[in-house]
Amino acid sequence: MAFNSLADFLRMGQHGFYVWMSYGLSYGIIFSMVLLTLKRQDSWLRQQTQLQRREK
């Protein structure tokens, strides 16, 4: 699909709002999942460190 201008590309043939909203929502969900995973990993590592300190 060829576009004559950047504005045509952004409009995506009158479907631009839905297309870009879908991209935004998808990237938002993926970004949130990455942040939550990193947060849980940090929490788990802190918990494991505390458990090791208690065992000594």
DOMIMI-429053 format. One record per residue (C-alpha): residue in three letters; z, x, y. Coordinates in steps of 0.1 Angstrom, whole numbers. Example, Ala and Ser with C-alpha at 12.3 -4.5 7.8 and 13.67 -1.06 7.14 Angstrom:
BEGIN
+-----+-------+-------+-------+
| res |    c3 |    c1 |    c2 |
+-----+-------+-------+-------+
| ALA |    78 |   123 |   -45 |
| SER |    71 |   137 |   -11 |
+-----+-------+-------+-------+
//
This chain:
BEGIN
+-----+-------+-------+-------+
| res |    c3 |    c1 |    c2 |
+-----+-------+-------+-------+
| MET |     0 |     0 |     0 |
| ALA |   -11 |    16 |    33 |
| PHE |     5 |     9 |    66 |
| ASN |   -12 |    13 |   100 |
| SER |    20 |    21 |   119 |
| LEU |    57 |    28 |   115 |
| ALA |    64 |    -8 |   126 |
| ASP |    42 |   -22 |    99 |
| PHE |    60 |     0 |    74 |
| LEU |    94 |   -12 |    85 |
| ARG |    83 |   -49 |    84 |
| MET |    69 |   -45 |    49 |
| GLY |    46 |   -74 |    53 |
| GLN |    73 |   -98 |    66 |
| HIS |    96 |   -88 |    38 |
| GLY |   112 |   -58 |    56 |
| PHE |   146 |   -74 |    61 |
| TYR |   150 |   -81 |    24 |
| VAL |   136 |   -47 |    14 |
| TRP |   158 |   -27 |    37 |
| MET |   188 |   -48 |    31 |
| SER |   184 |   -42 |    -6 |
| TYR |   181 |    -5 |    -1 |
| GLY |   212 |    -5 |    22 |
| LEU |   233 |   -25 |    -2 |
| SER |   223 |    -3 |   -32 |
| TYR |   231 |    29 |   -14 |
| GLY |   263 |    14 |    -1 |
| ILE |   274 |     5 |   -36 |
| ILE |   265 |    39 |   -50 |
| PHE |   283 |    57 |   -22 |
| SER |   314 |    35 |   -28 |
| MET |   313 |    42 |   -65 |
| VAL |   311 |    80 |   -59 |
| LEU |   340 |    78 |   -34 |
| LEU |   362 |    58 |   -58 |
| THR |   354 |    81 |   -87 |
| LEU |   364 |   111 |   -66 |
| LYS |   396 |    94 |   -54 |
| ARG |   405 |    85 |   -90 |
| GLN |   398 |   120 |  -102 |
| ASP |   421 |   134 |   -75 |
| SER |   448 |   110 |   -84 |
| TRP |   445 |   118 |  -121 |
| LEU |   446 |   156 |  -114 |
| ARG |   477 |   152 |   -93 |
| GLN |   493 |   131 |  -121 |
| GLN |   485 |   157 |  -147 |
| THR |   499 |   185 |  -125 |
| GLN |   531 |   166 |  -121 |
| LEU |   534 |   160 |  -158 |
| GLN |   529 |   197 |  -165 |
| ARG |   556 |   206 |  -140 |
| ARG |   580 |   183 |  -157 |
| GLU |   574 |   198 |  -191 |
| LYS |   583 |   233 |  -180 |
+-----+-------+-------+-------+
//
